[in-house]
Every structure is written in C-alpha cells, then in structure tokens.
C-alpha cells in the first residue's frame, strides 16, 4: 500500500511539474495555428506552380481560396461571436486558435489532393491529376 501511495505521489508531482499556465497554452495553440497557416500557404503555392499551365483551374482555385477564407472567418465569428472582453474567459484565445487550426487543417487536406493526385480510374477526378 505504501508503494502505491508513493507511486501515485510521484506521478502527481511529475504531472504538476509539467503543467502549463493558461497563457502558455494560449501561446502554444497560436504557434500551432501559425504552423498550419504556413503549411496551407505552402500547399497553395505548390498547386499554383504545378497547375500554372491550366489557367481556368488557377482562376477558379483563387476564387475558391478567397471564398474559403470568407467561410473560415464566418465560421470563427459564428463559433465565437464578438462579445465584451472576458466573456469567454482566459481559455478563449486557445480555443479560438485550436478551432481555426482545425478548419485550416481540413482545407490543407482538401487542397493536397491536387498535388498528391488520385488513383487512375477515378472517373470523377475533374481537374485533379492522376498519381504517377
């Protein structure tokens, strides 16, 4: 029994020594969002380069991306409507960054299809290149 108490105490001390303040968690979430945003920009640039000859596609990609940004911003405003300071508490910056990162990761996944390609035989491929 003493060993169990000692083990539990040790684990609690270890856990508490690695805890973060809310400010640190907010900062980490913001860094993760910045990383996702950078990846999105890299994916977008790679698609622009790979499809540069397909002007109709590029025109529509740019329109799609502008509309997606508007959609993303509207989603953020829907989830976190403008309220008085402190309404959502100190956790709000972390939650905001995490939700925006999630939306960004979803967009990255969608766009990556255009440079990763799809399997031969997908009759609904549209403008997506086939895997080599």
MODELLER restraints for C-alpha pairs under 7 A, 6 or more apart:
rsr = mdl.restraints
at = mdl.atoms
rsr.add(forms.Gaussian(group=physical.xy_distance, feature=features.Distance(at['CA:22:A'], at['CA:91:A']), mean=6.66, stdev=0.5))
rsr.add(forms.Gaussian(group=physical.xy_distance, feature=features.Distance(at['CA:25:A'], at['CA:94:A']), mean=6.53, stdev=0.5))
rsr.add(forms.Gaussian(group=physical.xy_distance, feature=features.Distance(at['CA:26:A'], at['CA:93:A']), mean=5.71, stdev=0.5))
rsr.add(forms.Gaussian(group=physical.xy_distance, feature=features.Distance(at['CA:26:A'], at['CA:94:A']), mean=4.28, stdev=0.5))
rsr.add(forms.Gaussian(group=physical.xy_distance, feature=features.Distance(at['CA:29:A'], at['CA:94:A']), mean=5.43, stdev=0.5))
rsr.add(forms.Gaussian(group=physical.xy_distance, feature=features.Distance(at['CA:29:A'], at['CA:97:A']), mean=5.64, stdev=0.5))
rsr.add(forms.Gaussian(group=physical.xy_distance, feature=features.Distance(at['CA:29:A'], at['CA:98:A']), mean=5.98, stdev=0.5))
rsr.add(forms.Gaussian(group=physical.xy_distance, feature=features.Distance(at['CA:30:A'], at['CA:97:A']), mean=5.53, stdev=0.5))
rsr.add(forms.Gaussian(group=physical.xy_distance, feature=features.Distance(at['CA:33:A'], at['CA:97:A']), mean=5.94, stdev=0.5))
rsr.add(forms.Gaussian(group=physical.xy_distance, feature=features.Distance(at['CA:33:A'], at['CA:98:A']), mean=6.94, stdev=0.5))
rsr.add(forms.Gaussian(group=physical.xy_distance, feature=features.Distance(at['CA:33:A'], at['CA:100:A']), mean=6.98, stdev=0.5))
rsr.add(forms.Gaussian(group=physical.xy_distance, feature=features.Distance(at['CA:33:A'], at['CA:101:A']), mean=4.77, stdev=0.5))
rsr.add(forms.Gaussian(group=physical.xy_distance, feature=features.Distance(at['CA:36:A'], at['CA:101:A']), mean=6.24, stdev=0.5))
rsr.add(forms.Gaussian(group=physical.xy_distance, feature=features.Distance(at['CA:36:A'], at['CA:104:A']), mean=6.44, stdev=0.5))
rsr.add(forms.Gaussian(group=physical.xy_distance, feature=features.Distance(at['CA:36:A'], at['CA:105:A']), mean=6.50, stdev=0.5))
rsr.add(forms.Gaussian(group=physical.xy_distance, feature=features.Distance(at['CA:37:A'], at['CA:104:A']), mean=6.70, stdev=0.5))
rsr.add(forms.Gaussian(group=physical.xy_distance, feature=features.Distance(at['CA:40:A'], at['CA:108:A']), mean=5.49, stdev=0.5))
rsr.add(forms.Gaussian(group=physical.xy_distance, feature=features.Distance(at['CA:43:A'], at['CA:112:A']), mean=6.58, stdev=0.5))
rsr.add(forms.Gaussian(group=physical.xy_distance, feature=features.Distance(at['CA:47:A'], at['CA:114:A']), mean=6.64, stdev=0.5))
rsr.add(forms.Gaussian(group=physical.xy_distance, feature=features.Distance(at['CA:47:A'], at['CA:115:A']), mean=6.09, stdev=0.5))
rsr.add(forms.Gaussian(group=physical.xy_distance, feature=features.Distance(at['CA:48:A'], at['CA:58:A']), mean=6.60, stdev=0.5))
rsr.add(forms.Gaussian(group=physical.xy_distance, feature=features.Distance(at['CA:51:A'], at['CA:58:A']), mean=6.95, stdev=0.5))
rsr.add(forms.Gaussian(group=physical.xy_distance, feature=features.Distance(at['CA:52:A'], at['CA:58:A']), mean=6.86, stdev=0.5))
rsr.add(forms.Gaussian(group=physical.xy_distance, feature=features.Distance(at['CA:72:A'], at['CA:103:A']), mean=6.86, stdev=0.5))
rsr.add(forms.Gaussian(group=physical.xy_distance, feature=features.Distance(at['CA:76:A'], at['CA:100:A']), mean=6.92, stdev=0.5))
rsr.add(forms.Gaussian(group=physical.xy_distance, feature=features.Distance(at['CA:114:A'], at['CA:128:A']), mean=5.13, stdev=0.5))
rsr.add(forms.Gaussian(group=physical.xy_distance, feature=features.Distance(at['CA:114:A'], at['CA:129:A']), mean=6.48, stdev=0.5))
rsr.add(forms.Gaussian(group=physical.xy_distance, feature=features.Distance(at['CA:116:A'], at['CA:131:A']), mean=6.83, stdev=0.5))
rsr.add(forms.Gaussian(group=physical.xy_distance, feature=features.Distance(at['CA:117:A'], at['CA:128:A']), mean=6.08, stdev=0.5))
rsr.add(forms.Gaussian(group=physical.xy_distance, feature=features.Distance(at['CA:117:A'], at['CA:129:A']), mean=4.97, stdev=0.5))
rsr.add(forms.Gaussian(group=physical.xy_distance, feature=features.Distance(at['CA:117:A'], at['CA:130:A']), mean=4.87, stdev=0.5))
rsr.add(forms.Gaussian(group=physical.xy_distance, feature=features.Distance(at['CA:117:A'], at['CA:131:A']), mean=4.67, stdev=0.5))
rsr.add(forms.Gaussian(group=physical.xy_distance, feature=features.Distance(at['CA:118:A'], at['CA:128:A']), mean=6.99, stdev=0.5))
rsr.add(forms.Gaussian(group=physical.xy_distance, feature=features.Distance(at['CA:118:A'], at['CA:129:A']), mean=6.61, stdev=0.5))
rsr.add(forms.Gaussian(group=physical.xy_distance, feature=features.Distance(at['CA:118:A'], at['CA:130:A']), mean=4.92, stdev=0.5))
rsr.add(forms.Gaussian(group=physical.xy_distance, feature=features.Distance(at['CA:118:A'], at['CA:131:A']), mean=5.25, stdev=0.5))
rsr.add(forms.Gaussian(group=physical.xy_distance, feature=features.Distance(at['CA:119:A'], at['CA:130:A']), mean=5.81, stdev=0.5))
rsr.add(forms.Gaussian(group=physical.xy_distance, feature=features.Distance(at['CA:119:A'], at['CA:131:A']), mean=5.56, stdev=0.5))
rsr.add(forms.Gaussian(group=physical.xy_distance, feature=features.Distance(at['CA:120:A'], at['CA:130:A']), mean=5.71, stdev=0.5))
rsr.add(forms.Gaussian(group=physical.xy_distance, feature=features.Distance(at['CA:120:A'], at['CA:131:A']), mean=6.79, stdev=0.5))
